[in-house]
Amino acid sequence: MGTIFAALIGVIVGFVLGIPPGPIGMTTIKMSAFNPKKNSYHLITATSMMDFIYILLTFFMTAAIIESLKNFTTKYTVITKIIQLSVVLVFIAFGIYNLIQKKTNPEKELQEKSEPKIGFLEKLGQRGPFFLGIALSLSNLVNPSFLPSLGFVTLQIAAWHLFPLNIENKIFFSVGFGLGTFLWLYTLTNIISANKHRMSEKFLLRLRQLTGITFLSFGTYLGYQVLRFLPWREVFHLITLLF
């Protein structure tokens, strides 16, 4: 039962984190708009497999950090909650940013964000949609915020004690995470394929606003969970000391 719950949490987290428009999302849009759906399915299968590998490796790499943070989170509860609230605010700010966007240039955005710009990755991407997905996933490693963001996800999962962090649960969470990103990209593929004739600035704007709503909702939920368990007595005591 615990492994099923770990996989379900992985699906939810993978789905939500797959929504922000990036190189993979924009490539999926481009391929879905101008190619047969099977090409997009090959692409998103490859990227989802890579996401499974990334999150699983990150889980094991951050095991030592998780262990070292246990004492810190216990001793410095207020500081830990402040850090968590900061992350929540980033989610909400990202959601608001996407909601208030008024204009976007679909052709320019698709061109700039949809292809790897690293030599051997470009060659790999030319071998077909599946290999293009692998190339795009590998290009994420160049992004300095990519691995730290995955590390933060695994740290938060550990901090919330959603399920026992044994090897079996880590594997099932990672499988769920890959499946979650696949489900989002699969949904995106079918939405774009069904609306090719409506592929316009307004359509991409609505897609971005959907991203904003999702992140606002997710950030609000996380904020509620953080505030729910916030040690208010310690917070008020700290405020009185400061002022």
Disulfide bonds with the S-S distance in Angstrom:
none
